[in-house]
Amino acid sequence: MSKILIALGGNALGNTPQEQLQLVQGSAKPIVDLIEQGHDVIIAHGNGPQVGAINLAFENGAREHANVPSMPFAECGAMSQGYIGYHLQNAIREELLNRSINKLVTTIVSQVVVDRKDPAFQHPTKPIGSFYSKEEAEKLMAETGDTYVEDSNRGYRRVIPSPAPIKVVEKDIIEDLANAGRIVIAAGGGGIPVAEDDNHGLVGVEAVIDKDSASKCLADELDVDFLFILTAVEKIAINFGKPNQQDLDQLSIEEAERLIEEEHFAPGSMLPKVEAAIQFVSGKDGRRSIITSLEKAKDAVLGKTGTIISK
């Protein structure tokens, strides 16, 4: 069987702890379907709404109460990894036990090294947190100095720098656990962005790493067979949302690159997923990346659905 890294989209997690706790029960089932088929599974996930909510709560608290500290964004990312991992690992554990599958699952709070000189720090682009109307966003920008932009016709969201991942600090621990048959949740929310200092130290930076890009980085380092990028749709489409929408079953690297040049994929939505898939598949012969919905993951690994990107 195969080694699979699943990049779990935010639609599987919800916007509040209460909603997330309910949604992960359903999210666990298709993940355990793959485990039941005999595959080794590593799980990464997004954290956009969660880390934004944590950051906003501390910002509001610090403005209103002198004894509430302002919380650096790297620490907010660590908090989101902890509570999302807590919900996911318990839901997966319960589903495993319900099927009498004797496997252990754990979460590794993961740091991902970035370059302080990455040009992304001069051009914040990564949406985080909740959606706001234009009026609400303008008020928040005036109050905080943060940047808000319109996101996929759904409203305005705060954007912060999104540097490229270089390496996952805890890669060896994750690999040891996966090789021992454990189910590992790692690189949550793209990992905690850190920079290396001159004394081998790691310093958190004000940024968020794209979840799909970090998942590709970890998939490379673990040398998995499949990178599953799970999202809200069953297949990649061109002319999405239009009368002439066309779902795609398979794409070569060259075809995917051509569609990117033709601007078929929305930045901040499908584009980073396709780019991550291309980069992963390009790294080594025999690799495949599948973009599909969580509910269709079991069928996708059997080649029945999803969009397969390969050489």
N, C-alpha and C positions, 0 to 999 in steps of 0.2 A: 504494500500500500504506500501512499504518498505522505510526504511532510507538507502540511498546508499552513500558511499564515493567513489568518482572517483579519481584514481591516474592517471593523464594524462601524457602520455609519451612525450618525446621531439620531436618525429616525428610530433606531432600536432602543434609545435610551430615554427619550422624553425631555421635558423642560424643568421638571421639579423632582425632588427626591421621592415624593409620593407617586408621581406618574412613572418615574423610572423603576421603582420597586415593582410596579405592576407589569411594565413592559418587558423587563428582563426575564420574567417567567416565560414569556413567549419566545424571546430571543434565544433562550437556552436550548430550546427543543431542536431547531435545525443545526445548531452547533454540535449537540450530542448525537444527532443523526450521523454526522460525519465521523465522529469518534466511534460510534457503533459500527460503522462500515470498516473500521480498522485503521483509519488515518491518524497520524500524529498531528495535533492541532496546537498552534500558538495563536493567541488572540490579541489584537491591538484595537483601539477604539478612539472615537472622537471625544471632545469635551467642550465644544463651543458654548452651548448654553450654560453648562455647569460652571466653567471657570469664569465666565462673564458674570454670572450671578454672585459667585463668591467674591470676586473683585469689587463689584458694585456694592455689596453689603458692607464690606470693610470701608470703602470710600465714604459711603453715607454715614456709617457709624463714626468714622474719624471726624467728619465735618460737624456732627451733632453732639459728640461726646468727647471731651478731652482725654478721657482714659481709654479710648478705643484706638489702637494703633493703625496706621496705614499699612497695608500688607503688600509687599512686593509681588509682582506678577508671577515670578517663578514659584514662590511659596503657594500662591493660589492654584497653580497648576499641580503642585504636589498634593494639595488637599483634594482636588478633583479626582486625581488618580486614585487616592485612597478610598473615597466613598463610592466611586463608580466600580472600582475593583471589588469592594466589599459586597455590593449588590450582585454583580455579575458572578463572582465565584460562588456565592451561596446559591444562586439560581441554578448554575451549572451543576454544582454538587448535588442539589436536590434531584435534578433530572437524572443524573448518573445513578443515584441510589434507587430511584424509582424503576430504573431499568436493570438493576442488579449489576451495574458496571463498576468494577473495583478499580477506580482511578482517582488520584488526588488532584486538586486544582488549587492554584495559589496566584497571588498578584505580586509582581515585583515593581516597586516604585522605581521608575526608570529615568535616568538622566541622559540627555542627548547633546553631544558637543556641537557647538556652532562656532563660526569665525566672527569675531567682533568687527572685522573689516568687511563683512558681507554687505553689499550695496542695499540689501533689503532694509537695513536699519535707517536708511535715509528716505525710504519710500514705504510707509506702512500700508499694507494691503489686506491683511488677514481679518475677516469679520469674526467677532466674538460676541457673546452675550445675547441679550434679547433684541427683538425688533421694535423700532419706534417709528412714529409718524415723523414727517419732515419737521414739523413744529417742535415736537419733543426733542428730536436730535439737535436742532439748532439751539435750544435752551441748554441741553447738556454740554454742547461744545462751548457755549459761553461760560458755563459754570466751571468746567473741568479743564478746558484746553485740549481735550482729546479730539481725535478725528472720527467723524461718522460719515458713512457713504451708503448710497442705496444698494441693496443686495438682492439680486434676482427678482426684482419687482415685488418683493414681499415686505419692504419697509427699509428703514435705515438701521445700520448696526455700527458699533465702534470697530475701528480697524487699528491693528498694531503691527509692528514688523514681523515678517515671517522668513527668517533666514533658512538656508539649506542645511539639512542635517549632515554631519560628518561621520559620527560613529555613536553607537549606543554604549554607554559606559558599562552597564551591567550585562553586556552580551554574553560573557563566559558563564555567568550564573544561569542566565536564561537557557543557554545551550545545554548545560549540565542537567538541568531539571527536565528539559524536553527529551534529552537522550535517555533519561531514566524513566520515561513514560509518564511524566507529570504533564498536566495541562496548565500552561502558563499564560497569564494575562500580563502584557508588558507594553511599554512605550505608549501608555494611555495619553490621549490628547496630543500625540506627537512627541511625548516625552517632556521632561523639564529642561528647558533650554539653558545650557551652561557653557561658559568659556573657560579654557584652561589658563591658569596663571603661571608665573615663572617657577613656582615652588611645588608643582604637581597638584595644586589645589584646583577646585572647581567652583566657579562663581556664577550664581544665577543671573540671567539677563532678562530685560523687559522685552519679551517677545513670545510668540507662539509658533511652533513648528507645524507645518501642514501634516495632518494625520496620515494621509496617503503617502506623502514623501517619506515620513519617518518609518511607516510600515514597509515601504520598499527598501529603505536602508537596513532595517532589521532582517527582512527577508533575504537580502544579499548576504548579510553577515552570517546568518544561520544556514544559508544555501538550501532553502526550501525548494520543493518542486512546483508548487502552485502559490501564487499570490491571489487570494480572493479579496476583491474590493466590493463590499456589500453596501448597497445604497437603496433608494426608494423605488427604483425601476427595475424591471426584469432584464432589459437589454439596453445597450447604448442605442441612441437613435440620432439620425440626422434630420434637420428641419423639425426639431422637437416642438411639440405643441401646435404644429401647423397642419392644415389639411393633407399635405403631402409628406407627413412624417413617415420615416422608414426605419424600422428596427433592424439591427445588424446582428447576424449570428457569429460571424468570424471576421477578424481583421488581421492583416499582416502588419508588421511594423511600418512598412512603407505606406500602406493605405491609411493607417491611423495618423501618421505624420502629415499626409496630404489633407486629411479632414481637419486637422488642427490648423493648418495654413489657411484653409477655407473658412475658418472661424465657426465651425459647427458646434463647438462645445463652449459652454459659458464659463468664464473665469470664476473661481471660487465655488464652482459646482462640479460639472462633469470634467472640465479641462484638467485639473490636477490629478484626477483619477486616471484618465487616459495617459497623461504624461508619466505617472508613476508606473503604470503597467508597461509602457514602452521601455522605460529605463530598466525595469526588472528583467523583462524578457530578453533585452539586448545583452545582458550581462553574461549569459551562458547558454549554450545549446541545450535544448530539451525543456527549457522552462516555459510555463504558460501562466498567463494571468487571466482571470475571469471576473468580469464585472456583471453583477446581477443583484437581485433583491435577496434579503435574508431568507425569506420564505422559500426561495427556489434554490438555495445552496446545495441541498442534497441532490436534486436533479441536475444541477449545473456541473457538479463534479463527474457525473456520469455522461456528460455531453448532450443532455437533453434540452437545455435552455441556457440563457445567459449569452453574453458576448465574449468569445474567446479571442485573446490577442496572443499571437505566437509569431515566430520567425517564418 
